[in-house]
Amino acid sequence: MTKAVEVDEIGERLVKALKEPHTSESHESFIKAMELTKSYAGSGSVTHYSAVGRMFYELFEMFETGRDPRQK
């Protein structure tokens, strides 16, 4: 699977988790990523607001694929 296809697939899973939270297979990944992102954002460690969104996406990707997103 190419990176572009994989990114599109992760994005589609994220959109589905948002649109259909109770029927999406990605609901658990969404909840885990949201909780960790909220903790990070509330910790005062955020140096730039864009880091919060990026962190959420990378956590969601990690929970969905089981791979560390930093290894790209």
ChimeraX attribute file (.defattr): number of C-alpha atoms within 10 A of each C-alpha:
attribute: neighborCount
match mode: 1-to-1
recipient: residues
	/A:1	6
	/A:2	6
	/A:3	9
	/A:4	9
	/A:5	10
	/A:6	13
	/A:7	13
	/A:8	11
	/A:9	13
	/A:10	20
	/A:11	15
	/A:12	12
	/A:13	21
	/A:14	22
	/A:15	14
	/A:16	16
	/A:17	20
	/A:18	14
	/A:19	11
	/A:20	13
	/A:21	16
	/A:22	11
	/A:23	10
	/A:24	16
	/A:25	14
	/A:26	21
	/A:27	20
	/A:28	16
	/A:29	19
	/A:30	23
	/A:31	14
	/A:32	14
	/A:33	20
	/A:34	17
	/A:35	12
	/A:36	14
	/A:37	21
	/A:38	12
	/A:39	11
	/A:40	16
	/A:41	17
	/A:42	10
	/A:43	9
	/A:44	8
	/A:45	9
	/A:46	12
	/A:47	9
	/A:48	7
	/A:49	9
	/A:50	9
	/A:51	14
	/A:52	16
	/A:53	12
	/A:54	12
	/A:55	18
	/A:56	20
	/A:57	19
	/A:58	18
	/A:59	23
	/A:60	27
	/A:61	24
	/A:62	17
	/A:63	17
	/A:64	18
	/A:65	13
	/A:66	10
	/A:67	13
	/A:68	12
	/A:69	15
	/A:70	7
	/A:71	5
	/A:72	6
